[in-house]
């Protein structure tokens, strides 16, 4: 019987491990790479086996050989999650797809299923001499920096990866590396605008935010901006905001928690809810949509398009324009004007869509006033990065 | 005669009851008194926290019941996560295409049952290692839902709360207990029903006999294979219901990996509750409460505790229980051992 107790203990610890190692941890047997890239790898594997430079199969068609000077290849590595996540992975991929359509680039992506595979997935593209590699998400930062050092001929675009002014310890060579750019966004600005909108639209003077995790700086920026924006326009407003209690691995993929938390906020009198945290936030938006007369605000992209279930309540989204910024950087990489250090993308509010008539003109005017004020520096969002 | 096979905790004995569940009773009393005091100060917030507690506990309680039926009959089920996920997916699909919530729930339950049947086949008929069997279910569910997931599929609405007449107008309890969507009500009934079935019916006695000493049970003419199959499939139905809860009642949409470890957490709740439906339910409520309470703390914004601390609590509590601080947690003796007829 003791044996069984030990056994169950082991079992439990095992399951703890699985849960702790992440929503994805349970599938270690699954290859870290999904089908599309495997297919794409096959034709390119041949030239790897014969490193002698043969201009094989280059009949004017860009058909696979990324080592070829003529062929411009762009690879994208997602954060844990899917390419069609209706959130930031998808936005970045759309930028890459735009490069395919407009610049004739050959593009491909790898979906990361496990946080331990970041470096391996980047290596998949690097090993095939891709010209530009886009890594999406704050968590891929360290792996991207390492890859940039290892492959100096490849340009790296790190979405949401702030390149620190000082080189990491043990770094050799120039800092910041000339082949690495961190694409960052002023999330606090769009958060501030969203907060101002919420602060003006609330009738109960209680607004809520359901957030991913404070382990990711952009989420903190959204939150701080939101709270300060609401207080800027409405001194009496009460803001109740929550971060997901899990780690990086689950914080953005837990719509159930998002829905429960939004409901709890609504029960406490909140009438505008800001959902900022991937699928977790989407869960919150959909919950709000099930209650009449309440408003919700989405995040990252225009969620009117990406989460149609939330349309009954979605007055706007605090966007960061990832797609055009990624495209711009890919274009710069192709033309040889690749910037280094950090590249600041744009952020702002999404259109009001069906709520165009419901939102009073003075609210719109005030938002425009604030937007101009933020741009000129007259108004500050009150968020300091890293602080 | 069957009574001599297994040692049954006689619920009639108050002292034994207190020894077994003393801590649970104390916790429940503390929570009741605490919420009473809290309600008199801030009724709105107390109601919000308690209602959130119940909602967060529902999938955990159902998952724990699933694990419990299996293990009480001697089959370890670590595939609850997969059963929940795949059921959540099929329930969602049916609702999206057919537009019938009830049918969605039924298909979800059925999916869970089929996966239960599969697990029973692997562990009872093939006598496979049960941990591997459960892992197979998990990988299967992750793979299938990932592959067949369609973007942009939306469901027409989700299950709405049904206020239970005048009961819903009672202060505090009305909003918390009597104004819930259907699966939440059903869960409360199922917890009570499971407790009754397992400890007060012939079926329950046989189930436990098969889980404690299958050879002896076989000798007196109990069909061990049948009992194990049936219980694992019943468990599958419950996990399926938990899955349907996630997509059709809690969220109203499906996302890949949306179970997020709830199936494994449910297993912990089962152990925390000492393989006892009421205990597992209490454990689920406790964990639901820690979640709701931490949300409340963050809402206040005055007390700075990292949210991750609360995310860790359920696991910490389970280890404490397993380490024997709250009395001994003893699994059924034949748990995880395939039975071979001589």
Interface residues (C-beta under 8 A of the other chain):
Chain A: X1 X4 X5 X7 X8 X9 X11 X12 X14 X15 X16 X18 X19 X20 X23 X24 X26 X27 X29 X30 X82 X84 X86 X208 X213 X214 X215 X240 X241 X242 X243 X244 X245 X246 X247 X250 X253 X254 X255 X256 X257 X258 X259 X260 X261 X263 X264 X265 X267 X268 X269 X279 X282 X283 X286 X287 X290 X308 X309
Chain B: X44 X45 X47 X48 X49 X51 X52 X55 X56 X59 X76 X78 X81 X131 X135 X138 X139 X142 X143 X146 X149 X151 X152 X154 X155 X157 X158 X160 X246 X250 X251 X252 X253 X255 X256 X257 X258 X260 X261 X262 X264 X265 X267 X268 X271 X291 X292 X294 X295 X296 X298 X299 X301 X306 X307 X308 X309 X310 X311 X315 X318 X319 X322 X329 X330 X331 X333 X335 X336
